[in-house]
């Protein structure tokens, strides 16, 4: 299974019941001589029930262009995507998770992109609980706080990875209460689970 993701801890970004669903998220930052410090972030939840098909696309792109070693650029893009889906087609989600970081004629510049995707698959319809939503909202606030910080890219990477692990832990906890298929149900062997995808540059 391939997968990609973005998370919104506030309002649910999308719902589907029995139809096709598409989740698309992008964080894009471009620093240059006129804007030497740029940071973009996305944190979104796409919550779908049983669907005919689910396509998820998550991407983070950071560019530093034309700055000098005496006045270097700093460009950071972070995209967190959470996609939940249920039913037999939950195993067949078509997902893409990509990041790209480019320095163009930019000596000494700091450029970092991180794409984090979380695919939640359950055999039966499932919605995130209020406690989990509060925890995800708190994590989103910390991702947002990174935007205002001036920490080096190495520290942004460390903190983003730590926040991604917290998201995974919250979602794993939710799977403990997710409904399961039992008995002669054809999905009886389908255990609720979370798959995390990380792509950083």
C-alpha positions in Angstrom: 0.0 0.0 0.0 1.3 3.5 -0.9 0.1 6.4 1.2 0.4 10.1 1.9 -1.0 12.5 4.4 -1.9 15.9 5.9 -3.6 16.7 9.2 -5.9 19.5 10.4 -6.6 19.4 14.1 -9.4 21.9 13.8 -12.4 21.3 11.4 -12.4 18.1 9.4 -11.1 18.8 5.9 -13.3 16.4 4.1 -15.9 13.6 4.5 -17.0 10.8 2.2 -19.6 8.2 2.7 -19.6 5.5 0.0 -18.2 7.7 -2.8 -14.7 8.7 -4.0 -12.5 11.0 -1.8 -9.5 13.1 -2.6 -7.2 14.8 -0.1 -4.6 17.2 -1.3 -2.3 19.3 0.9 0.8 21.4 0.2 3.2 23.5 2.1 5.4 25.8 -0.1 8.1 28.3 1.0 10.4 30.3 -1.3 13.1 32.6 0.1 15.1 35.1 -1.9 16.9 38.4 -1.5 13.7 40.3 -0.9 12.3 37.7 1.6 15.2 35.9 3.3 13.2 34.0 5.9 10.2 32.0 4.7 8.3 29.3 6.5 5.1 27.6 5.4 3.2 24.8 7.2 0.1 22.7 6.7 -1.5 20.5 9.4 -4.8 18.9 8.3 -7.1 16.0 8.9 -9.2 14.4 6.1 -11.7 12.1 7.7 -13.5 9.7 5.4 -15.9 6.9 6.1 -16.3 3.9 3.8 -15.4 5.0 0.3 -15.2 3.5 -3.2 -11.7 5.0 -3.6 -9.5 7.4 -1.7 -6.6 9.3 -3.2 -4.3 11.3 -0.9 -1.5 13.7 -2.0 0.8 15.5 0.4 3.8 17.6 -0.5 6.2 20.0 1.0 8.4 22.3 -1.1 11.2 24.7 0.1 13.3 26.8 -2.2 16.2 29.2 -1.4 17.1 31.3 -4.4 19.9 33.9 -5.1 20.9 34.9 -1.6 24.5 35.5 -0.6 26.8 34.0 2.0 26.8 37.3 3.8 23.0 37.4 3.9 21.8 33.8 3.5 18.2 32.7 3.0 16.2 30.3 5.3 13.3 28.4 3.7 11.3 25.8 5.5 8.1 23.9 4.5 6.3 21.4 6.7 3.2 19.5 5.7 1.4 17.1 8.1 -1.5 15.1 6.6 -3.9 12.7 8.4 -6.3 10.6 6.3 -8.8 8.2 7.8 -10.8 5.7 5.8 -12.8 2.6 6.4 -14.1 -0.6 4.8 -12.6 -3.0 2.3 -11.2 -0.3 0.1 -9.2 1.2 3.0 -6.5 -1.2 2.1 -6.3 0.2 -1.4 -5.8 3.9 -0.8 -3.8 5.6 -3.5 -1.4 7.9 -1.7 1.6 10.0 -2.4 3.9 11.8 0.1 6.7 14.0 -1.3 9.1 16.7 -0.2 11.6 18.8 -2.2 14.3 21.3 -1.0 16.3 23.3 -3.5 19.1 25.8 -3.1 19.6 27.8 -6.3 22.7 30.0 -6.4 22.4 30.3 -2.6 25.6 29.7 -0.7 25.2 29.2 3.0 21.4 29.1 2.8 19.3 26.8 5.0 16.5 24.9 3.1 14.4 22.1 4.6 11.2 20.4 3.6 9.3 17.8 5.5 6.2 15.8 4.5 4.6 13.6 7.1 1.6 11.5 6.2 -0.6 9.3 8.4 -3.0 6.8 6.9 -5.6 5.4 9.4 -7.4 2.3 8.0 -10.3 0.6 9.8 -12.7 -2.1 8.7 -15.7 -0.2 10.1 -16.6 3.5 10.1 -14.6 5.4 12.7 -14.2 9.0 13.8 -11.5 10.5 15.9 -12.5 11.2 19.5 -12.7 14.6 21.2 -9.6 13.9 23.4 -7.6 12.9 20.3 -8.7 16.0 18.5 -7.5 18.2 21.4 -4.1 16.5 21.4 -3.8 17.0 17.7 -4.7 20.6 18.0 -2.0 21.1 20.6 0.5 19.5 18.3 -0.6 21.7 15.5 0.0 24.7 17.7 3.6 23.5 18.2 4.1 23.1 14.5 2.8 26.7 14.1 5.1 27.9 16.8 8.1 26.6 14.8 7.1 29.0 12.1 7.9 32.0 14.4 11.1 30.5 15.7 14.6 31.2 14.3 16.1 27.8 15.2 18.5 26.2 12.7 17.2 23.8 10.2 18.7 20.9 12.1 16.6 21.8 15.1 13.5 22.2 13.0 14.0 18.7 11.6 14.4 17.3 15.1 11.3 19.0 16.5 9.2 18.1 13.4 10.2 14.5 13.7 9.3 14.5 17.4 5.9 16.1 16.7 5.3 13.5 14.0 6.0 10.7 16.5 3.4 12.3 18.9 0.8 12.4 16.1 1.5 8.7 15.4 1.1 7.9 19.2 -2.3 9.7 19.3 -3.6 7.8 16.3 -2.3 4.5 17.6 -4.1 5.1 20.8 -7.3 5.7 18.9 -6.9 2.4 17.1 -7.3 0.7 20.5 -11.0 1.8 20.6 -11.7 1.5 16.8 -14.5 -1.0 15.9 -13.3 -4.4 14.6 -14.9 -6.9 12.3 -15.5 -10.3 13.9 -16.8 -13.8 13.3 -17.5 -14.7 9.7 -17.2 -11.1 8.5 -14.9 -11.0 5.4 -13.0 -8.2 7.1 -12.4 -10.2 10.3 -8.6 -10.3 9.5 -8.4 -6.5 9.0 -7.1 -5.0 12.2 -7.4 -1.2 12.5 -3.9 0.4 12.0 -2.0 3.5 11.3 0.8 3.8 8.7 3.1 6.8 8.9 5.1 8.1 5.9 8.0 10.5 6.3 9.9 12.2 3.5 12.3 15.0 4.3 14.9 16.9 2.3 
